[in-house]
Amino acid sequence: MTDPPSDTSLIDLLRVKQSPAAAQKIWERYFQRLVGLARKKLEGVPRRSFDEEDVALSAFDSFFRGVATGRRPATTPRW
């Protein structure tokens, strides 16, 4: 049995090869955690036209765009 790929190796695959499989793995690992974090941060804030999933989607959009343009996270995401 092989170990699952590290976050760093997935980010490298995403950056170098624009790998949809790497993007999917990152999504699977972190989307629910990020939604939970956003839920905590938004607790008590009146909801308007967005919710915690919108915040998570926006964060992922920024992350994936950044990787696509060559920006590399200073550390592994802690979502």
N, C-alpha and C positions, 0 to 999 in steps of 0.2 A: 504494500500500500504506500502510495506516495503522499507526501505532505502537500496541503493546498498551497498554491502560489502565494508569496508574500505580497503585501500591499505595494511595496516598492517595485517588485517585478511586474505587477499588473499595471502600475502607472507607467513604467518603462514601455511595456507593450502598447499601451494606449498612445503614448507620446510618439514612439517610433513607427508603429504599424497601424495606428488608428484601429486597433482591434476591438470589434464589437463584443467579442467574448470577454475581453478584459473589462470593458465598460459594464457589461452585465454582472460580472462577479463583484465589481466595486459596488454597483447598485444593490445587489442582493445582500452584501455585507453591511451596508451603511444606511440605506434609505430609512428603515424603521427606526434605527437609533437616532437619526437626524430628526425625524418627525417627533419622536419622544422629547428630544432636547428642545425643539421649537415649541412644543406644547408646554413644557415647563417655563420657558422664557416668556411665552405669551399669556401665562396664567394671570388672570385679573385684567388683562387688556381688552377693552371692548372690541369685538370683532366687527370688521367692516366688510371689505370685499376680498379678504384673504383669510387663510387658516394655516395651521401648522404644515399641512402638506404643500401648500403654495410656497411657504418659506423653504422647505426642504428641496422642492423642485428648483427654486431659484438658486439655492446654494449649489446643487448639482450642476445646473447650467453654467454657473460661473466657474466651477471646478473643471468641468470638461472643456469649456472654451479656453481656460487658462492652459491646460495641458496641451490642447491642440495648437496653441500659439507659442509653445515652448516654455511657458512658465512651469516651474517645478515646485511643488510644495516644499517648504523648508523642513517639515517633519511629516510623518504619516498622519492622516486625518484622525482625530480623536472623537469622532462622532459616535 
